[in-house]
């Protein structure tokens, strides 16, 4: 992994020029990295569709990209577009959104209780809360991950919480009911997603869990081609690649900002809901 400034989405690499001496100059371009698995389907598609459009407008010979690679990328983007259109039209979609919201609620509830009980006057409760807090911190927060990874993450968490090591701690903090409700919501979420997959009008079209990693892999190959092609390109080719890299990096910045705003909005709504529920209790 190359060094660089670390941000929300991991190491970032900007377009830069490495000058070695006044007469000799070695140049290279680098495209900012983006942890695309964190994006929701709409933001993921928007990013790749924008890059796809720029590639279709580019002179592929000049920038050193194989036509077959760009066609493969376009097919990936088209498949994601069809998947999203079909998903939005499915009856199960609003019910899935509701169950995902329930999962997020119970995840937040359990986490809030664990954090609060670390301040309990009871030493046994503090010890239980500290152990559960370490378990919670060992994984990334599940509320913000994509739907395709959320159910699997919750299932893994539930296995730990029901284990002989942690189950007594859950009971000590009076969280058994919360864990049960999280389990029920997650099971319903998995069932609805399975129903949607089985009822697809185009059974040959993969799900987002299958499509997105393929799109990301093709995109990474394109990035590597551009960065390597720049070194041997003509001055016109280097100018064309530089312009394209600039556009992609701007889109990475835009996508990162949109992700952060969306995450902040979700957190704000969750805090408002929790405040309302506390006021009603």
N, C-alpha and C positions, 0 to 999 in steps of 0.2 A: 504494500500500500504506500503510495507516495505521500510525503508530508504536505501539510497545508493547514490553513486555519480551520479549526473545528467549529461547526455550527450545529443547528438542530438536525440537519440531515447528514452529518458526518463530514469527512474532509472535503474541503472545497478547493477547486483548482481553477484559477482564472487564466485567461489568455495573457501570455507574457512573452517578452523577448529577452533572451539571455545574451548579453553583450560581453564578448571576450576580446579586449583590445580595441583600438581605434579602427583598424583596418579589417580585422576578422570578426565576423558576427554570426553566431549560430542562432537560428530562430526556431521556435516551436509553439504550437497552439495546444491548449488543454481545455477541455470542456468540464464545467462544474459537475460534480457528482450529486445525485439526488436519490434518496432512499425511497424508491417508488412504491415499495410495499406498504408504506404508511398512508398513501393517498386513497381516497375513496374512488369508486369506479368512474364517476363523472370527471373528477380532476385528473385522474390517470389518463383517460381518453383524450381530454382537452390538450394535455401536454403532448402526447404522441401524435395526435391529429395535426397539431401546429407544425411539429418537426416534419411530419410526412408531407405537408403542403409545401414547405420550403424546399424539400428534396426534389419534389416533382417539378418545381420551377427551375431548379439548378441545372447547369451543364455538367452532367455526371462525368464525362470524360475529363473535363477541366479539373474537377475536384477529386478525381480518382476513385469514384465509387462504382462498383459493378452494378449494372442495371438489374440483374437478378436479385441482388441484395435489397435494393430499394423496392422492387416488386414484392418480395417476401414481407418486407416491413408494411407495405400498403395493405397486403392481405391480412396481416395481424390487426391493423387498425380497423379495417372493414369488419372483421369478425367481432371485435369489441363493440363497434357501433351496432351491429345486429343483435348482439347479446344484450346490450342496454335497452334497445328498443323493445325487445321481446320481454325482458324482465319487467319493464315499467308497465307493460300491458297485461301481465299476469295477475290473476285474482289474489294469489298468495302474497304479493309484494307488500301491500299495506299491513297485513298481519305479521309478516316478517319484521317490518320496521317497528311494530308495536312490541313484539317479543324481544327484539334487540334492545329497545328502550328499557324494558323490564330487567333484562340482564344487566345493563349498565347501572340501573337503580340499585339492585341488590349488591353488585360489586362495590358501588360507592358506599352503601350502608355498612357492609362488613368492614371495609377499610376505615370508615369514620369511627366505628366502635373500637376497632383495634387501636387506632391512634389515641382516642380518648382514654381508653383503659390503661394506657401507659402512664397516666397520671393518677391512677386509682390509689386510694389510701391502703388498699389490701395488697400486701407484698406478693401473694400468690397470683392475683389478677395482673399485677404489673409484670411478673415473670412470664405468664402466659401470653400477655399482649406483646412483650418484647420478642418472644419466639415466633409468634405469628407475623409480627411486623417484618422480621428478617425474611421469612418465607415470602411475604408480599413483595418486598423490595427485590427479591432475587429475579423476578420476572418484570418485564415492562408492563405498565398499566394497560389493562385489556380494554378499557372503555374506548380508547382511541384507535384501536387496530381495525383493519378492514374486516368486513363481515365474514369473508371466507376463512379467516384465521381466528376469528373470535371464538366460535364454538369449540374448536380444538383446544384453544388456550384455556377456556373455562373448564372443559372436561379434564385437562391436565391438572388445573388448580384444584378441582373438586376431588380428584384422586388423592392429592396430598392432604387436603383438609379432612378426608374421611379415614386417613391412615391412622394406625394405632398411636403414632407419635403425636399427631396434631388433634385428633378427635376429642381427647379429654380437655384440651385447651379451648376448643370451640365451646364445649359444654360449660367450662368454667366462666367464660365470658358471656354466656347465655346467647350464643349465636347459632344454635342448632336450627331454629326456625328460619333464620336468614339464609343459611346454607341450603336448607331444604327448598326454599322458594327460588334460590338461584339455580339449583339443580333442575327444578321443574320448568323454569323459564327457558333454560338452555336446552333441555330435551325437546320442548315445544318448538324452539327455534330450529333445531336440527331437523325435526320432523317436517316442518314447513319448507325448509330448503330442499329436502329430499323430494317432497311432493312436487315442488316447482321443477326440479330437474326431470322427474319422471313425466311431467305433463308438457314438456317443451314441445312446441309445434315443429321444431327442427331438431330432431334427436341427434343429428350428426354435428350440431354446433356445440363445442365444448363450453363449460361453465367459466366464469371469471377466474376461478382458482386455477384452471388449466391455461386459459388464454393469456392472462397478464404476465406470468413468468416467461412465456414464449416471446411476447412483445418486448419485454425488457431485455431478453437475451439478444434479440436481433438488433435492438437499439444500441446495446453495448458494442456489438460488432461494427456498427456504423461509426460509432465514436472512435473506436480504435483505428478504423480505416482512415478517417479524416485526420487524426493526429499523425499517423504515419505518412499519409500521402503528402502532407504539407511539407515535409522535409525534402522531398524530391520533385515538388511541383514547380512549374514555371512561375515567373512573377505574376502573371495573370491568374494562374491557378491558386497561388498563395493568397492573392487578394480576394478571390472568390471564396476560398475556404475560411479566411479571416472574417469575412462578412457573415457567412453562415454560422460560424462558431459564436460570433457576437450575438446573433439572433437567438441561438439555442441557450446561451448563458443568460440572456435577458428573460427567456421563458422559464428557466430554472429559478431565477430570482422571483419572478411573478408567482410561480407555482408554490414556492416555499412560503411566500407572504400569504397567499390564499389559504394554504394549509394551516398556518399559525392563526390566522383570523378565524377560520372555521373551528379550530380547536378551542380558542379563547371563548368563542360564542357558545359552544357546547358546555364548557365549564361554567360560564356565567349563568346559563339556563339551569344547569344542574344545581348550582348554589342557590339560585332564586327558588327553585322547587323545594330544596331541602329547608330553606328558611321558612317558606310557607307551611310546610308540613310540621316544622317545630312549633310554629305559631298556633297551629290548630290543635296540637297535642296538649 
